[in-house]
Amino acid sequence: MTRGQQVAGQRPSIRAMGLRCLGGAAVAAMLVSIGMGRSAAQSRSMAPAQIRIAFGADPRTTFSVAWQCETDAPGSVVLYGQSPRLGRTAPATRAAYKWETGSVYEAQLTGLRPDREFYYRVGSPNGGWSEVHQSRTAPGAREDFTFTAFGDQGVSPAAKQNVEHIVAEKPAFHLVLGDLSYANGRQAVWDTWFSQNEPLTRIIPFMPAVGNHENEKIGDLKIGYASFLARFSLPAPETRYSFDYSGVRFISFNSDDYQNPDQLKWFDDLLARTKQDDTVRWVVVFMHHPLYSSNVRRLNNTGLIEVMRPRLEAGGVDLVLTGHNHNYERSYALMRDQVTNHSPNRYRRGGGIVYVVSGGGGKSLYQFVPEQPAITAFREATEHYLRVKVDKRGPIVVEAVRTSDRHVMDRFELRR
Ligand SMILES: [Fe+2]
């Protein structure tokens, strides 16, 4: 949250449309179990839903939790700890925005120990409590790990199937490569999308980059990133951020605003510091818009290439993960728009950057132009997700996995 707190007593201007927190029977049973005297209708509206977690400033020790209720739930907190007995309490703040569909709460879990499970539940005395969920802090020393990613998800059968696949993968965290809900101003769509994704987001740190569809309009009114900022709790300043996980620096760049000088200075400074940091073995940039593509709707983005390519190359970036085009397209290792290594699937650190378009999260697909560009190693117009395995001493292995049958359609590795 970076917008102001809600003024006490202010009512949301748009009420929840069809927002479901918990089933009525489940809420009634819970109320009986906790001995509440309020009516089921009153209490249902304060029940927590759409729970999502993300890394805090340091993934080894801090997490954020955010959720939504149909109406204000005073006294909202997260109960948490590193055993199922919980034992610690994090107070929640109310994250308000003018077009909200309910009451968003968020809280910071701090003081966690690295490389450990933690357990939490969210709720309030009158609204009731979620189930206890668990996740895991980042390791203190370098360990092998797997993360997953996709972009351009929306709400669809394939989008839901991808949620189930990611949950089954049990990754350390999940990156979203922009264009999340496709609310496009219709704020209730965010609720449907968060509800669709909750089986994933309540247990796997969910780390989105901003896409063009997060820059919203309601009718003719530009509301910008208001929904994104209020509904997520990410490392500051949220529309861009970085975090380290087991020797890999992940940088979320806002490609929807790529010419912003403040962001470019931040990006350049961060990459300069990263080069001096010998705890960082790999640098992964994730953002929405790709530099290179070859589909019927979009070819190479010359403006983005001009601004970003020199920075990515000079900054020692190894891998660039993007979305925006609703398909999969992956380059060879490139330097100055030229192929530096024609291997179909093995590249070396420092020998060029591999660019991945992974926009097959669930929206309708874009087909390719007939001729495959010389810089493209593999492309396929299929719903999919990325599974990326990082070996603490060895390579990064990237696999593109089809949503329909979980077949690995493309696989490549980066070695040091
Ligand atoms: Fe997009």
Residues whose N, C-alpha, C, O or C-beta is under 5 A from the ligand:
A	BS01	LIG	D179 G211 N212 H324
